[in-house]
Amino acid sequence: MKEMENTVVCKFGGSSVASAAQIRKVRKIVETDPKRKVVVVSAPGKSEGDREKLTDHLINIATNGEHFHEQRKTITAEESRKSVVRRFSRIVEQLEIDGSDLLAALQRDLDKPLEGDKRTAFYASRGEHYSAAIVAKFFEKTGLPARTCLPEEIGLRVSSEHLDAKVLPGSHSDVARALGSENGIAIVPGYYGITAENDVAVMSRGGSDLTAGELAFAVDAELYENWTDTSGVYEVDPNLIHEAQVIPRLTFKEIRLLASKGFNVFHFDAMLRCKNSKIPISVRNTNRPEELGTLILNERVPEEGVVGIAKADNMAYIYLSKDGLGEEIGFVAELLTIFREHCINTHHYPTDVDDISVLICQDDLKGHINDLRRAIHKRLKPDVMEVHYNLSILTPVGLGLRGNSYPLVDALTVLGENHIPIEMMNQAPSQVCFHIGVLQAVSDVALRVLHERLLL
Ligand code: ASP
């Protein structure tokens, strides 16, 4: 029986299991720390030979080509099936394991006669399912005791929304017991669980993060390691600013603020699980395991003002002005109701006595803007209504901003010095970030000068 107290739950994302070479790296990482007793794997992600994730191919098979068709890609279900089989066969062959039974089972699974969401969920789950089986076989063959632990074997029960399943709270104790009774390393396929009716149901996309978060919670892990293909969370988007450094330590609050404005980290709900049970998350790079990555914690000492700057593009705002708006009780409530009725999420609301603007993601307005404008006109009768598109919101974040207005002054000064007009300003109520709206056309320059002034 395994001692679960000092367990590190590791999750390896799609790029970490995309090929045999990557899986060899995974093995080395797992081997170097005996605390890494629970390993959650994704389905193979994009690779040199295939621009699509395996999960997308599987969904394409289940939907008879509809999935890629909707994305305007001409990949048929038959082509997807070939890609899936080819990809797994190549990995098996290059790892030099005997995978004939696995490949035969895969073919049978891909013929399983299911309908609707149950079909999509089952097919979509096969990427993680066979990825875990292959990783376990490879570990075993190379002398690292390991066993596949399927959701049905460890009691990972989920709700019956087949394409957006949630782990049922009652299953954590079963999972902890089952994982604790394993002797070797438990290799768990991410992204899916089993419903009360014994169907496979998948979580939302990127759901392997969720599985790992749930398992970390279940075994009260010492640490949740999220292994990806980036070296951690960067101060700013490293694709835009090459000198960007990895942030060594961040709180959950800071990562949430950065992630809501364009930082693509990992599944928010997985973070919540860990946050609530105070389990730190370490974001590491499978391709550079010697680097320490970013540690996400409940608490840290704020040594600096700003830790990172997020940039959200493709934002728009609706500006309204009306004489007497300031005295009209219920105006804002009615405005937000109209947005709700159109299922549009609203982000910021800079207000003054007779004006208000509401910031939204531009994409959310597609197909709605005409009706939305009409409804606002009819129900609120503003004197002025303007819609402004192509805005970027820059958000410097840091616990050290609380009660410290110097970074805000520096930010405004440097934008002024560089003749970058400010379209919107908003300090967050938590005071751990502030938002500056600029035209998207100058947002890269704005990010660069802010990075230089606030972080270098
Ligand atoms: N394979 C699933 C997806 O592509 C889940 C994951 O990778 O976390 O969304």
Residues whose N, C-alpha, C, O or C-beta is under 5 A from the ligand:
A	BS01	LIG	G14 S42 A43 K53 T55 Y191 R205 G206 G207 S208 D209
